[in-house]
Amino acid sequence: MRMLVTGFGYLVALVGTLSMLSVPVGHFLLGGAIAGVVLGIAAQQSLGNVFAGFVLILVRPVSVGGHIRVRSGALGGEFYGTVTSMNLTYVSVLTKEGLLQVPNSSFLSAAVGPWPTPEHADDSERLVTVRAGRVEDVPPRSENPDRAGQSS
């Protein structure tokens, strides 16, 4: 708040100084408004992803390491994967085809739900686990002694 008030004070002092020096302040204000509109239009998609990122971070519909199913026509249909990271612009999802970085605005508008737990997934799918920000492969059921006694 202090920085905002200080910046506003400097702006008022600058405009006051320019008007006392008989510099046409209206031209600067009009130029600033036009530049703001042009930059806003140019950065619309990026700003949309940032605001969607804030919503995803606050609401947390998914978390890193979660197995998800995403349905969206804009993203090419349905895909399954594991969330490997989330930031202000993209959600990274590891699918069996590879790493997919989904823009936050598209992810927020898609239907996202849980993916069946790895115990119920096909052995042919590449399963991963996320530990301390690193992606590690999970061996298939026949090679994983932790799952040897489990049944589907």
Helices and strands as residue ranges (DSSP letters): H 2-20, H 25-42, H 44-59, E 67-72, E 77-86, E 90-95, E 98-103, H 104-109, E 111-114, G 118-120, E 128-131, E 134-137, G 141-143, G 145-147
